[in-house]
Amino acid sequence: MCEIRSTVTDEGKAACLLEWGPVRAALTPAVTLATARDLAAAAAAAEVDVALIEAFREVFKADDYTLALVLGEVRGRRPAPAGESALRIGAVAGANTGMPYVHIARGSMKGELTPDEAREMALHWTEVAVAAQIDVRLRYALGEWDRLSEAEIDRLFTIVQEVGRADA
């Protein structure tokens, strides 16, 4: 399971902690948002690819060679994702199943998602990126309040995060 949650860096900056098997990485909110965008785009692209395959088979009676050429052309014309992504993300039209998939990977970890799962993951990553930015501001405000120690602020955020995971 690919997990991500809000955190702060040692310098007190907003960050998102990615944990997936042996992979552990602190990401900026911008990278997290770019990854969410890429997940949603891949979900849509996989569904479009499957629809194109079905349409070309039914309407034009296209063979696999022709379909490969058409898909290659369509994929080559899609805009390349801008910005850094935390995952390698690919839209896949299952050749044998006729189903759309989104492949994700980072380091040695790999996974396959349905388009709906990819969109759900994208939404979660967006929420985490926003939470990280809010959390760092709240930590600063609580620190300025001068009634809580840094350890107490950390404990407060740990409790809030545990409650959030229990609700999920």
C-alpha positions as CSV (number, residue, x, y, z in Angstrom):
1,M,0.0,0.0,0.0
2,C,1.4,3.4,-1.0
3,E,0.9,5.7,2.0
4,I,1.3,9.5,2.1
5,R,0.8,11.9,5.0
6,S,1.6,15.5,5.9
7,T,4.7,16.3,7.9
8,V,7.3,19.0,8.3
9,T,11.0,18.9,7.4
10,D,13.7,19.5,10.0
11,E,13.7,23.1,8.8
12,G,10.0,23.4,9.6
13,K,8.9,23.5,6.0
14,A,5.7,21.7,4.7
15,A,6.3,18.2,3.4
16,C,4.5,15.0,2.5
17,L,5.9,11.7,3.7
18,L,5.6,8.9,1.1
19,E,6.0,5.4,2.6
20,W,5.6,2.4,0.3
21,G,7.4,-0.8,1.2
22,P,11.1,0.1,1.5
23,V,10.5,3.5,-0.2
24,R,10.4,6.4,2.2
25,A,10.7,9.9,0.8
26,A,9.8,13.5,1.9
27,L,8.1,15.3,-0.9
28,T,7.3,18.9,-1.4
29,P,3.6,19.8,-1.6
30,A,4.3,20.9,-5.2
31,V,5.6,17.5,-6.2
32,T,2.7,15.9,-4.4
33,L,0.2,18.0,-6.3
34,A,2.0,17.3,-9.6
35,T,1.8,13.6,-8.9
36,A,-2.0,13.9,-8.1
37,R,-2.5,15.7,-11.4
38,D,-0.5,13.0,-13.3
39,L,-2.6,10.2,-11.6
40,A,-5.8,11.8,-12.7
41,A,-4.5,12.4,-16.2
42,A,-3.4,8.8,-16.5
43,A,-6.8,7.5,-15.4
44,A,-8.5,9.6,-18.1
45,A,-5.9,8.6,-20.7
46,A,-6.3,4.9,-20.0
47,E,-10.1,5.1,-20.4
48,V,-9.7,7.0,-23.6
49,D,-7.3,4.5,-25.0
50,V,-9.7,1.6,-24.3
51,A,-12.5,3.6,-25.9
52,L,-10.4,4.2,-29.0
53,I,-9.4,0.5,-29.3
54,E,-13.1,-0.5,-29.0
55,A,-14.2,2.1,-31.5
56,F,-11.5,1.2,-34.1
57,R,-12.2,-2.5,-33.7
58,E,-16.0,-2.1,-34.1
59,V,-16.2,0.7,-36.6
60,F,-13.1,0.2,-38.8
61,K,-12.5,-3.5,-38.1
62,A,-8.9,-2.5,-37.3
63,D,-6.4,-5.2,-36.6
64,D,-3.9,-5.2,-33.7
65,Y,-1.1,-3.7,-35.9
66,T,-3.3,-0.7,-37.0
67,L,-4.5,-0.2,-33.4
68,A,-0.8,-0.1,-32.2
69,L,-0.1,2.6,-34.8
70,V,-3.1,4.7,-33.9
71,L,-2.5,4.4,-30.1
72,G,1.2,5.3,-30.7
73,E,0.2,8.4,-32.6
74,V,-2.4,9.4,-30.0
75,R,-0.1,8.9,-27.1
76,G,2.7,10.8,-28.9
77,R,0.5,13.8,-29.2
78,R,-0.6,13.9,-25.6
79,P,1.1,16.8,-23.7
80,A,3.9,15.6,-21.5
81,P,3.4,16.1,-17.8
82,A,4.9,19.3,-16.5
83,G,6.8,19.4,-13.2
84,E,8.4,16.6,-11.1
85,S,6.3,13.6,-10.2
86,A,7.0,11.4,-7.2
87,L,5.9,8.3,-9.1
88,R,6.4,6.8,-12.5
89,I,2.9,6.8,-13.8
90,G,1.6,5.2,-17.0
91,A,-1.8,4.8,-18.7
92,V,-2.4,1.3,-19.9
93,A,-5.1,-0.3,-22.1
94,G,-5.1,-4.0,-21.2
95,A,-4.5,-5.8,-24.4
96,N,-6.0,-9.1,-23.2
97,T,-8.6,-7.7,-20.8
98,G,-9.7,-4.6,-22.7
99,M,-9.7,-2.8,-19.3
100,P,-8.0,0.5,-18.5
101,Y,-5.3,0.6,-15.9
102,V,-2.8,3.0,-14.3
103,H,0.6,1.6,-13.5
104,I,2.6,3.3,-10.7
105,A,6.1,2.7,-9.6
106,R,8.9,4.2,-7.5
107,G,12.2,2.4,-6.9
108,S,11.5,-1.3,-6.5
109,M,7.8,-0.8,-5.8
110,K,5.2,-1.2,-8.5
111,G,1.4,-1.2,-8.5
112,E,-1.6,-1.3,-10.8
113,L,-4.7,0.7,-10.2
114,T,-8.1,1.0,-11.9
115,P,-8.9,4.5,-13.1
116,D,-11.2,5.1,-10.2
117,E,-8.5,4.0,-7.7
118,A,-6.1,6.3,-9.4
119,R,-8.5,9.2,-9.1
120,E,-9.2,8.4,-5.5
121,M,-5.4,8.3,-4.9
122,A,-5.1,11.6,-6.7
123,L,-7.7,13.2,-4.4
124,H,-5.9,11.9,-1.3
125,W,-2.6,13.2,-2.5
126,T,-4.1,16.6,-3.1
127,E,-5.6,16.6,0.4
128,V,-2.3,15.7,1.9
129,A,-0.4,18.5,0.0
130,V,-3.0,21.0,1.2
131,A,-2.9,19.7,4.8
132,A,0.9,19.9,4.8
133,Q,0.8,23.6,4.0
134,I,-1.9,24.2,6.6
135,D,-0.1,22.2,9.2
136,V,3.2,24.1,8.9
137,R,1.3,27.4,9.4
138,L,-0.6,26.0,12.4
139,R,2.6,24.7,13.9
140,Y,4.1,28.1,13.6
141,A,1.1,29.8,15.1
142,L,1.0,27.3,18.0
143,G,4.8,27.9,18.6
144,E,4.2,31.7,18.6
145,W,1.4,31.3,21.2
146,D,4.2,30.4,23.7
147,R,2.0,28.1,25.8
148,L,3.0,24.8,24.1
149,S,6.5,23.3,23.8
150,E,7.7,21.9,20.5
151,A,7.3,18.4,21.9
152,E,3.7,19.2,22.9
153,I,3.0,20.5,19.4
154,D,4.4,17.4,17.9
155,R,2.3,15.2,20.2
156,L,-0.8,17.2,19.2
157,F,-0.2,16.6,15.5
158,T,0.5,12.9,16.1
159,I,-2.9,12.6,17.9
160,V,-4.7,14.5,15.1
161,Q,-3.0,12.3,12.4
162,E,-4.0,9.1,14.3
163,V,-7.6,10.3,14.5
164,G,-7.5,11.0,10.7
165,R,-6.2,7.5,10.0
166,A,-8.9,5.9,12.2
167,D,-11.6,7.7,10.2
168,A,-10.2,6.6,6.8
